[in-house]
């Protein structure tokens, strides 16, 4: 019979050999692919004018319609739009552009 010390030593050697081969062997699985970071969202668009300017009634759809129908020199948007309604050309422009006219402000 073999001595218990020799059997214990053989068992320890077998366990050590199995542990080393399990940890140090080649892994049959492919290496994990690193996950790329999601691209960051693009910055919001900026709508800047090359230089600041005052907007006039001509910059609105209503004002564009009026100027297309012969009305000139529209004031700044901050100003009240007062037109010469006695002029036949202005009266025709007001009629043609009536659907684009802004609602009157409440008094």
SEVO-396388 format. One record per residue: x negated, y, z of N, C-alpha, C in turn; residue number from 1. Coordinates in steps of 0.1 Angstrom, whole numbers, plus 5000, padded with zeros to 4 digits. Atoms other than C-alpha are relative to their C-alpha. Layout:
BEGIN
((X, Y, Z), (X, Y, Z), (X, Y, Z), NUM)
...
END
This chain:
BEGIN
((4992, 4988, 5000), (5000, 5000, 5000), (4991, 5013, 5000), 1)
((5007, 4987, 5000), (4990, 5035, 4994), (5003, 5008, 5012), 2)
((4998, 4992, 4987), (4985, 5059, 5022), (5010, 5012, 4997), 3)
((4990, 4989, 5002), (5012, 5085, 5028), (4993, 5013, 4996), 4)
((5007, 4988, 5003), (4986, 5113, 5025), (4997, 5001, 4985), 5)
((5003, 5000, 5015), (4977, 5102, 4990), (5012, 5002, 4992), 6)
((4987, 4998, 5006), (5013, 5100, 4980), (5005, 5014, 5000), 7)
((4996, 4986, 4999), (5020, 5135, 4993), (4992, 5009, 4992), 8)
((5009, 4992, 5009), (4990, 5148, 4975), (5003, 4998, 4985), 9)
((4996, 5002, 5014), (5001, 5132, 4942), (5013, 5007, 4997), 10)
((4988, 4993, 5002), (5036, 5146, 4947), (4998, 5015, 4999), 11)
((5003, 4986, 5000), (5022, 5181, 4954), (4994, 5004, 4987), 12)
((5006, 4997, 5012), (5001, 5179, 4923), (5010, 5000, 4988), 13)
((4990, 5001, 5011), (5030, 5168, 4901), (5010, 5012, 5001), 14)
((4992, 4989, 4998), (5052, 5196, 4915), (4993, 5013, 4995), 15)
((5008, 4988, 5004), (5025, 5222, 4909), (4998, 5000, 4985), 16)
((5002, 5001, 5015), (5019, 5209, 4873), (5013, 5004, 4993), 17)
((4987, 4996, 5006), (5056, 5212, 4865), (5003, 5014, 5001), 18)
((4997, 4986, 4998), (5059, 5246, 4880), (4991, 5009, 4991), 19)
((5009, 4992, 5008), (5029, 5260, 4861), (5004, 4998, 4985), 20)
((4996, 5002, 5014), (5040, 5245, 4828), (5013, 5006, 4997), 21)
((4987, 4994, 5002), (5075, 5258, 4832), (4999, 5015, 4999), 22)
((5002, 4985, 5000), (5063, 5294, 4839), (4991, 5005, 4989), 23)
((5010, 4995, 5009), (5034, 5296, 4816), (5002, 4995, 4986), 24)
((4999, 5005, 5014), (5047, 5278, 4785), (5007, 5010, 4991), 25)
((4993, 4992, 5010), (5060, 5293, 4753), (5015, 4999, 5002), 26)
((4985, 5000, 4999), (5096, 5304, 4755), (5005, 4998, 4986), 27)
((4995, 5002, 5014), (5115, 5290, 4725), (5010, 5011, 4996), 28)
((4991, 4989, 5003), (5139, 5319, 4727), (4993, 5012, 4995), 29)
((5007, 4988, 5005), (5131, 5351, 4707), (5000, 5010, 5011), 30)
((5001, 4989, 4990), (5120, 5381, 4727), (5012, 5009, 4998), 31)
((4988, 4991, 5001), (5149, 5405, 4734), (4996, 5012, 4992), 32)
((5002, 4988, 5008), (5151, 5434, 4710), (5003, 5012, 5008), 33)
((4996, 4988, 4991), (5149, 5467, 4728), (5011, 5008, 4994), 34)
((4988, 4993, 5004), (5181, 5487, 4726), (4996, 5014, 4998), 35)
((5003, 4986, 5003), (5176, 5521, 4709), (5010, 5008, 5007), 36)
((4990, 4991, 4994), (5192, 5550, 4726), (5009, 5005, 4989), 37)
((4990, 4994, 5010), (5223, 5563, 4709), (4996, 5014, 4997), 38)
((5004, 4986, 5004), (5216, 5594, 4689), (5009, 5010, 5008), 39)
((4992, 4990, 4993), (5227, 5625, 4707), (5009, 5007, 4990), 40)
((4990, 4993, 5009), (5257, 5644, 4693), (4993, 5013, 4994), 41)
((5005, 4988, 5006), (5248, 5672, 4669), (5005, 5012, 5007), 42)
((4995, 4988, 4994), (5251, 5707, 4683), (5012, 5005, 4993), 43)
((4988, 4995, 5006), (5284, 5724, 4677), (4996, 5010, 4989), 44)
((5003, 4990, 5010), (5284, 5745, 4645), (5002, 5014, 5005), 45)
((4999, 4986, 4996), (5279, 5782, 4649), (5004, 5008, 4988), 46)
((4995, 4992, 5011), (5298, 5806, 4628), (4996, 5015, 5003), 47)
((5005, 4986, 4997), (5278, 5838, 4631), (4999, 5008, 4986), 48)
((5002, 4992, 5012), (5278, 5866, 4606), (4985, 5005, 5001), 49)
((5013, 4995, 5000), (5245, 5880, 4595), (4998, 5012, 5008), 50)
((5000, 4988, 4991), (5253, 5912, 4612), (5014, 5002, 5004), 51)
((4987, 4997, 4995), (5282, 5923, 4633), (5007, 5011, 4991), 52)
((4993, 4990, 5007), (5309, 5943, 4616), (5014, 5001, 5005), 53)
((4986, 4999, 4996), (5344, 5956, 4622), (5008, 4994, 4990), 54)
((4991, 5007, 5009), (5371, 5935, 4607), (5011, 5010, 4997), 55)
((4989, 4991, 5004), (5398, 5953, 4588), (5012, 4992, 4996), 56)
((4988, 5007, 5004), (5433, 5944, 4577), (4997, 4993, 4987), 57)
((5003, 5006, 5013), (5417, 5935, 4543), (4994, 4986, 5003), 58)
((5005, 5013, 4997), (5401, 5905, 4561), (5010, 4990, 5004), 59)
((4989, 5009, 4997), (5435, 5890, 4568), (5006, 4995, 4987), 60)
((4993, 5005, 5012), (5456, 5870, 4544), (5010, 5011, 4995), 61)
((4990, 4989, 5003), (5482, 5898, 4546), (4993, 5012, 4993), 62)
((5008, 4989, 5006), (5456, 5925, 4539), (4994, 4996, 4986), 63)
((5005, 5004, 5013), (5441, 5905, 4511), (5011, 5000, 4989), 64)
((4988, 4999, 5009), (5475, 5902, 4495), (5003, 5014, 4996), 65)
((4997, 4986, 5003), (5481, 5939, 4498), (4989, 5006, 4991), 66)
((5010, 4994, 5009), (5447, 5948, 4483), (5001, 4994, 4986), 67)
((4999, 5006, 5013), (5453, 5923, 4455), (5012, 5007, 4992), 68)
((4989, 4993, 5006), (5485, 5943, 4448), (4998, 5015, 4999), 69)
((5003, 4985, 5002), (5468, 5977, 4447), (4999, 5009, 5012), 70)
((5002, 4992, 4988), (5468, 5989, 4483), (4986, 5001, 5004), 71)
((5014, 4998, 4996), (5435, 6004, 4493), (4998, 5006, 5014), 72)
((5004, 4993, 4987), (5417, 6017, 4524), (5008, 4995, 5012), 73)
((4993, 5005, 4988), (5432, 5994, 4550), (4991, 5002, 5012), 74)
((5008, 4996, 4988), (5422, 6004, 4586), (4995, 4987, 5007), 75)
((5005, 5011, 4991), (5404, 5983, 4612), (5012, 4992, 5006), 76)
((4989, 5008, 4994), (5424, 5955, 4628), (5005, 5005, 5013), 77)
((4995, 4994, 4987), (5425, 5973, 4661), (5009, 5012, 4998), 78)
((4991, 4989, 5003), (5444, 6001, 4644), (5013, 4995, 4995), 79)
((4987, 5003, 5006), (5480, 6002, 4635), (5000, 5001, 4985), 80)
((4999, 5000, 5014), (5487, 5994, 4599), (5011, 5009, 4996), 81)
((4989, 4991, 5004), (5506, 6024, 4586), (4998, 5003, 4985), 82)
((5001, 4999, 5014), (5513, 6024, 4549), (5010, 5010, 4995), 83)
((4991, 4990, 5007), (5529, 6050, 4526), (5011, 4992, 4993), 84)
((4989, 5008, 5006), (5562, 6031, 4519), (5007, 5008, 4989), 85)
((4993, 4992, 5010), (5573, 6060, 4496), (4993, 4997, 4986), 86)
((5007, 5003, 5013), (5547, 6049, 4470), (5005, 4987, 4994), 87)
((4994, 5012, 5007), (5562, 6025, 4444), (4990, 4988, 5000), 88)
((5010, 5010, 5000), (5529, 6006, 4443), (4999, 4993, 5014), 89)
((5000, 5006, 4986), (5528, 6001, 4481), (5013, 4992, 5003), 90)
((4987, 5007, 4998), (5565, 5992, 4482), (5000, 4986, 4993), 91)
((5000, 5013, 5007), (5559, 5965, 4455), (4990, 4990, 5007), 92)
((5009, 5008, 4993), (5529, 5952, 4474), (5006, 4994, 5013), 93)
((4993, 5005, 4987), (5549, 5950, 4507), (5010, 4989, 4997), 94)
((4990, 5011, 5004), (5576, 5930, 4489), (4993, 4987, 4996), 95)
((5008, 5012, 5004), (5551, 5907, 4473), (4994, 4992, 5011), 96)
((5008, 5006, 4988), (5533, 5900, 4506), (5008, 4998, 5012), 97)
((4991, 5001, 4988), (5563, 5899, 4529), (4999, 4987, 5008), 98)
((5001, 5013, 4993), (5558, 5862, 4537), (4988, 4999, 5008), 99)
((5013, 5000, 4992), (5523, 5869, 4550), (5000, 5011, 5011), 100)
((5000, 4989, 4990), (5533, 5899, 4571), (5000, 4995, 5014), 101)
((5000, 5004, 4986), (5524, 5895, 4608), (5013, 5004, 5007), 102)
((4988, 4997, 4992), (5553, 5894, 4632), (4998, 5014, 5007), 103)
((5001, 4988, 4992), (5560, 5928, 4648), (4997, 4997, 5014), 104)
((5003, 5002, 4986), (5546, 5931, 4683), (5011, 5005, 5008), 105)
((4989, 4995, 4991), (5572, 5934, 4711), (4996, 5013, 5006), 106)
((5003, 4987, 4994), (5575, 5969, 4724), (5003, 5000, 5015), 107)
END
